Amino acid sequence: MIFSIDRNALLKPLGHIYSVVERRNTIPILSNVLIETNSSKVSFTGTDMDMDIIEVTNCVVFSQGKVTLAAHTLYDIVRKLQDGAEIKIELLDLNVQVSAGKSKFILPTLSVDDFPVMTEIEKGNEFFIESVDLASLIDNTKFAISSEETRYYLNGIFFHVPEPSRDKLRAVATDGHRLAQAEIPLPDGAEAMPGIILPRKAVGEIRKLTDGTDGKIKIIISNTKAKFIFPNSVLTTKLIDGSFPDYQRVIPKENLNKLVVLNSDFSKAIDRVSTVSMEKSRAVKLSLNKNLLSLNVNSHDLGNASEDLEVDYNYDNLDIGFNAKYLLDIASQIQGKEIEILLSDSASPALITDPDQDGVIFVLMPMRV
């Protein structure tokens, strides 16, 4: 196998492979990338046994073949080579020579026969989704994915077609402290898709792939796997085997105290006052009076901070506490100028909405302050 390729054309697919393949593995072959050439293209395949990715790009092929190399080592070499360099990769017996200009690397290989054969996804529900729509669903919800391994069924985004209207594709994530929900009009062909929980790592990789993609992405969903087909990439992932909780029970239905505030002012003020908050609790108290919001942080070790904001609020006086980081995470997803916060009392969750995004809502549990 001998081929040559531009450094930038090689770096992009290797970057995707690099983040899928685990650096340390008890099974050495899983640290490698499978490289295979045909007449004018080269494919790169990586896996962690829960997810696999295939990247295809153009190159100049002098002789065909396939080989496996340490994925992280190859990526680090290519990353450090000069921008615009022409890279030649050549199989020499049991080693591979990677050369560019005056740089030359000899890398060991592992047997191609040991590389795991990817099991094909069972026939499932197929549909197309616009890349920007998939990116939006992920961006509005991924920050709320739980990292608590004991509740593994919360370690991903729940994609489903909600009852009873069945005219939307909805994404939901929660960690028990906050909940994020986003939806788009149901893509053609997705009517019968099962509800799936897409794992956190797969969510991150899919989001990276949407950045370089215009137009539609093909999705195939079975009961145990999901496949995402991009123009030059195919990502297949196992799904989380579990039941997502009945999240609709925690979405407040009767929060009548409506606060409207400019999002940029709100975010900057929270960021300022939380400078003196304790790192673990990050608690900030919101005190609401007629058209006035006071933000207060009290820390035994670092001092106190307060800031007043003019807001649109014409309801009973109310004090409520929240985690400042969680508030900032939600505010960063608001696309409009204003953020709407619907409240009930100091012990009940807040419902936060974006007037500029239909179907996007956030729920945030209060803290004692």
C-alpha positions in Angstrom: 0.0 0.0 0.0 1.3 3.4 -1.0 -0.6 6.7 -1.2 0.0 10.4 -0.8 -2.3 13.0 0.6 -2.3 16.6 1.6 -1.7 17.2 5.3 -5.0 19.1 5.8 -7.0 16.6 4.0 -5.6 13.9 6.3 -5.9 15.8 9.5 -9.6 16.3 9.4 -10.7 12.6 9.2 -7.9 11.6 11.7 -9.3 14.2 14.1 -12.6 12.4 14.1 -11.0 8.9 14.4 -8.7 10.2 17.2 -11.6 11.2 19.5 -13.5 7.9 19.0 -10.5 5.6 19.6 -9.5 5.2 23.2 -5.8 5.9 23.8 -5.4 3.1 26.4 -6.9 -0.3 25.7 -6.5 -3.7 27.2 -7.0 -5.0 23.6 -4.1 -3.3 21.6 -5.8 -3.5 18.2 -8.6 -1.1 19.5 -6.0 1.7 19.8 -5.4 1.4 16.0 -7.0 2.9 13.0 -7.7 0.7 10.0 -6.5 2.4 6.8 -7.6 1.0 3.4 -7.1 2.4 -0.1 -9.0 1.9 -3.3 -8.5 3.5 -6.8 -8.6 7.1 -5.7 -9.7 7.2 -2.0 -8.6 6.2 1.4 -10.8 5.1 4.2 -10.1 5.3 8.0 -12.0 3.2 10.5 -11.8 3.4 14.2 -13.9 1.9 17.0 -14.2 1.6 20.8 -16.6 -1.4 20.4 -19.6 0.8 21.4 -19.2 3.2 18.5 -17.4 3.1 15.2 -16.6 5.7 12.6 -15.6 5.4 8.9 -14.1 8.4 7.2 -13.4 8.6 3.4 -11.3 11.2 1.6 -9.5 11.7 -1.7 -5.9 10.9 -2.2 -3.4 9.7 -4.8 -3.1 5.9 -4.7 0.1 4.3 -6.1 -0.8 0.8 -4.9 -3.8 -0.5 -3.0 -3.8 -2.3 0.4 -4.8 -2.0 4.0 -3.0 -1.6 7.3 -3.6 -0.7 11.0 -1.6 2.0 12.8 -1.8 3.5 16.3 -4.5 6.2 15.8 -3.2 8.7 18.4 0.4 8.5 17.2 -0.5 9.0 13.6 -2.8 11.9 14.4 -0.1 13.6 16.6 2.5 13.2 13.7 0.2 14.7 11.1 -0.9 17.5 13.5 2.8 18.6 14.0 3.7 18.4 10.3 3.9 21.7 8.3 0.6 23.1 7.0 0.1 22.2 3.3 2.7 19.4 3.4 2.3 16.4 1.1 2.4 13.2 3.1 3.3 9.9 1.7 2.3 6.7 3.6 3.9 3.4 2.5 3.7 -0.1 3.9 7.1 -1.7 4.3 6.8 -5.3 5.4 5.6 -5.1 9.0 6.1 -1.3 9.4 4.7 1.8 7.8 6.7 4.8 6.7 5.1 8.2 7.0 7.1 10.9 5.2 6.7 14.6 4.5 9.5 16.8 3.2 12.6 16.0 5.3 10.5 14.3 8.1 10.3 10.5 8.2 8.6 8.2 10.7 8.6 4.4 10.8 5.6 3.0 12.7 4.8 -0.5 13.7 1.6 -2.2 12.6 -0.8 -4.7 14.0 -2.5 -7.4 11.9 -5.5 -6.3 9.8 -7.1 -9.7 10.6 -7.2 -8.7 14.3 -9.2 -5.5 13.6 -12.8 -6.1 14.8 -15.4 -6.6 12.0 -18.1 -4.1 12.4 -21.5 -5.7 12.8 -24.1 -4.2 10.5 -27.0 -2.4 12.0 -30.2 -4.4 11.8 -32.8 -3.1 9.4 -34.5 -0.2 11.0 -36.3 3.0 10.6 -34.7 5.3 8.0 -35.1 9.0 7.5 -33.2 12.2 6.5 -32.7 15.2 8.8 -31.2 18.6 8.0 -27.7 19.0 9.4 -28.6 22.3 11.0 -31.7 20.8 12.7 -29.7 17.9 14.2 -27.0 20.4 15.4 -29.7 22.6 17.0 -31.4 19.6 18.9 -28.0 18.6 20.3 -26.8 22.1 21.2 -30.0 22.9 23.1 -29.9 19.7 25.2 -26.4 18.2 25.5 -25.3 20.4 28.4 -28.0 18.8 30.6 -26.8 15.2 30.0 -26.0 13.5 33.4 -22.5 12.3 34.1 -23.7 10.1 37.0 -22.9 6.6 35.9 -25.3 4.9 38.4 -28.2 6.5 36.5 -26.9 5.3 33.1 -30.2 5.9 31.4 -29.6 9.7 31.8 -26.1 9.5 30.2 -27.4 10.6 26.8 -30.1 12.5 24.9 -33.6 10.9 24.5 -34.8 11.3 20.9 -38.5 10.4 20.3 -41.7 11.3 18.7 -44.0 12.7 21.5 -47.6 11.7 21.9 -50.3 12.6 21.1 -49.7 14.9 18.1 -46.7 12.8 16.7 -45.7 15.7 14.5 -42.4 16.6 16.1 -39.0 15.0 16.7 -38.0 15.9 20.3 -34.7 15.7 22.1 -34.6 15.7 25.9 -31.7 15.5 28.4 -31.7 15.8 32.2 -29.3 15.2 35.1 -32.0 15.6 37.8 -31.1 19.2 38.6 -32.0 20.6 35.2 -33.9 19.5 32.1 -33.5 20.7 28.5 -36.0 20.0 25.7 -35.9 20.9 22.0 -37.9 19.9 19.0 -38.2 20.2 15.2 -41.0 19.4 12.8 -41.0 15.6 12.3 -38.8 14.6 9.3 -40.5 12.5 6.6 -40.1 8.8 7.4 -39.5 9.3 11.1 -43.1 8.6 12.1 -42.4 5.1 13.3 -39.0 5.6 14.9 -38.6 4.1 18.4 -37.6 6.3 21.3 -33.8 6.1 21.6 -31.2 7.3 24.1 -28.1 8.4 22.3 -24.9 8.1 24.5 -23.0 11.2 25.5 -19.8 10.3 23.6 -21.8 9.6 20.3 -23.7 12.9 20.8 -20.3 14.8 20.9 -18.9 13.1 17.8 -22.1 13.5 15.8 -22.2 17.2 16.7 -18.6 17.6 15.3 -19.6 15.9 12.1 -22.6 18.2 11.6 -20.2 21.2 11.6 -18.6 20.2 8.3 -21.9 19.2 6.6 -24.5 21.1 4.6 -27.8 19.6 3.7 -29.3 16.3 4.8 -28.0 13.5 7.0 -29.4 10.0 6.7 -30.2 8.3 9.9 -31.0 4.6 10.4 -32.4 3.5 13.8 -32.9 0.0 15.1 -33.7 -1.2 18.6 -30.1 -1.4 19.7 -28.1 0.9 17.3 -28.2 4.1 15.3 -26.3 4.9 12.1 -25.6 8.5 10.9 -24.5 8.7 7.3 -22.7 12.0 6.3 -21.3 12.7 2.9 -17.8 11.5 3.8 -18.4 9.8 7.2 -20.5 7.0 8.7 -20.9 6.8 12.4 -22.6 3.8 14.1 -23.3 3.7 17.8 -24.9 1.4 20.3 -27.9 2.9 22.1 -28.3 3.1 25.9 -30.4 0.1 26.9 -32.7 1.6 29.4 -36.0 3.5 29.9 -35.8 7.3 30.0 -37.9 8.6 32.9 -41.3 10.3 32.4 -39.8 13.8 32.1 -43.1 15.5 31.4 -44.0 15.1 35.1 -41.3 17.6 36.2 -42.2 20.3 33.6 -44.1 22.9 35.5 -47.6 23.5 34.1 -48.8 26.3 36.4 -45.9 28.7 36.9 -47.7 32.1 36.7 -45.1 34.6 37.8 -43.4 35.6 34.6 -40.0 37.4 34.6 -38.7 38.8 31.3 -35.1 40.2 31.2 -32.5 41.0 28.6 -30.5 37.8 28.3 -27.1 39.5 27.8 -27.6 41.7 30.9 -28.8 38.7 32.9 -25.9 36.5 31.9 -23.2 39.1 32.6 -24.7 40.0 36.0 -24.8 36.4 37.1 -21.3 35.9 35.9 -20.1 38.9 37.9 -21.8 38.2 41.2 -20.9 34.5 41.1 -17.2 35.4 41.1 -17.4 35.2 45.0 -19.6 32.1 45.2 -18.2 28.9 46.6 -17.1 26.6 43.8 -19.3 23.6 44.9 -22.6 25.3 45.5 -22.4 28.3 43.1 -25.6 29.5 44.6 -27.1 32.8 43.6 -30.3 34.3 45.1 -32.8 36.0 42.8 -35.0 38.5 44.7 -37.9 39.8 42.6 -39.9 43.0 43.3 -42.0 45.0 40.8 -39.8 45.4 37.7 -36.7 44.9 39.8 -34.4 41.8 40.0 -31.7 41.7 42.7 -29.0 39.1 42.4 -27.2 38.2 45.6 -24.3 35.9 46.5 -23.1 35.3 50.0 -19.9 33.4 50.7 -18.3 33.0 54.1 -14.8 32.7 52.6 -14.9 35.1 49.6 -17.3 37.8 50.6 -20.6 39.0 49.2 -21.9 40.4 45.9 -25.1 41.9 44.6 -26.4 43.6 41.5 -29.8 45.0 40.5 -31.4 44.7 37.1 -34.5 46.4 35.6 -36.8 43.7 34.4 -40.4 43.1 33.3 -42.1 41.6 36.4 -45.5 42.5 37.9 -46.3 39.8 40.4 -45.8 39.0 44.1 -42.4 39.5 45.6 -40.3 36.3 45.4 -36.9 35.0 46.5 -35.5 31.9 44.9 -32.0 30.4 44.6 -30.3 28.7 41.7 -27.0 27.2 40.7 -25.2 30.1 38.9 -23.4 27.7 36.5 -26.7 26.0 35.5 -28.3 29.4 34.9 -25.4 30.4 32.6 -25.5 27.1 30.7 -29.2 27.7 29.9 -28.7 31.4 29.1 -26.0 30.5 26.6 -28.6 28.5 24.6 -31.1 31.4 24.3 -31.0 32.9 20.8 -33.3 35.8 21.3 -32.5 39.1 23.1 -34.8 38.2 26.0 -35.1 35.3 28.4 -38.4 34.3 30.0 -38.5 32.7 33.4 -41.8 31.4 34.7 -41.8 30.9 38.5 -44.2 29.6 41.2 -42.6 29.8 44.6 -39.1 29.5 46.2 -39.3 25.7 46.4 -40.6 24.9 42.9 -38.7 24.4 39.7 -38.5 27.3 37.2 -39.6 27.0 33.6 -37.3 28.9 31.2 -38.2 29.6 27.6 -36.7 31.3 24.6 -39.2 33.5 22.8 -37.2 33.1 19.5 -37.2 29.3 19.5 -40.4 27.2 19.4 -40.3 24.0 21.4 -37.2 24.9 23.3 -37.7 24.8 27.1 -35.6 24.4 30.1 -36.5 23.4 33.7 -34.2 24.3 36.6 -34.6 23.0 40.2 -34.1 25.7 42.9 -31.5 25.7 45.6 -31.7 26.8 49.3 -29.9 30.1 49.7 
